[in-house]
């Protein structure tokens, strides 16, 4: 019995993608919008697959934030959110576990499904798991839910961290890193090499009695169901997990993710070779933001 599911486009690694369609000033000088003519990369680079966390690591990460850096940023953003919601610089001790939780776990992986599902063993344990909600902790601290949501979507909430609500530094230079990461990814998934590998994977999936529907570029898989309520049914979730594991098994057996990630890494290395000076400055910006976040956590008693 086949089970068809829908693929949704993934968020790229290293940084959160730009939420604005506008290009930063002087962006043409960075060559970020040239998606290429299908030419293979000039450089040869290798991506690192973290099988314990089901995460792909690419070269441009060295100029952005590490997983640990992002944990610190997420934790500090939680503190800033609490301060905004309470309109106070004092962070109630009972709310600190919310921030501490970010330091104790890996942030939501932005690079786990860049090219589709893989790492069957990781997904079997973690795919249907979810983080516990913070509403009860906020309520006990007297934080109004509506106020919390307003603060979460306001850039002003995170200015003490030099960040905006979307999750990246306020300086436009940071956006170059995001744009180039996206550009290398676009070149990868539009290449003939990727098309060939994807075709082989799809054949494996079909032979297992499943079929892909829609855009197979990576992302979250959702079962095709009649209603949102039905989608939450545990039996549907089990079918969804089964479909995900089929794809992951096919990917793992043929080395799909490593091959595609290496291609992506090579496109990124092309950009690094041409723009290393700018990237070094961006790395300094990232380090500065992590330092600001660390101080905020220390002041709040989290670190």
Secondary structure, DSSP 8 states (H G I E B T S, - for coil): ---EEEE-----SSS---SSS---TTGGGGTTT---SS---SS----EEETTTTEEE-GGGGGS--HHHHHHHHHHHHHHHHHHHHTSS---GGGHHHHHHHHHS----SSTTTTS---HHHHHHHTT------HHHHHHTT--HHHHHHHHT-GGGGGGGTB-TTSSBSSTHHHHHHHHHHHHHHHHHTSHHHHHHHHHHHHHHHHTT-EEEE--SSS--EE--S-HHHHTSHHHHHHHHHHHHHHHHHHHHHTHHHHHHHHHHHHHHHHHHHHHHHHHHHHHHHHHHHHHHHHHHHHHT--
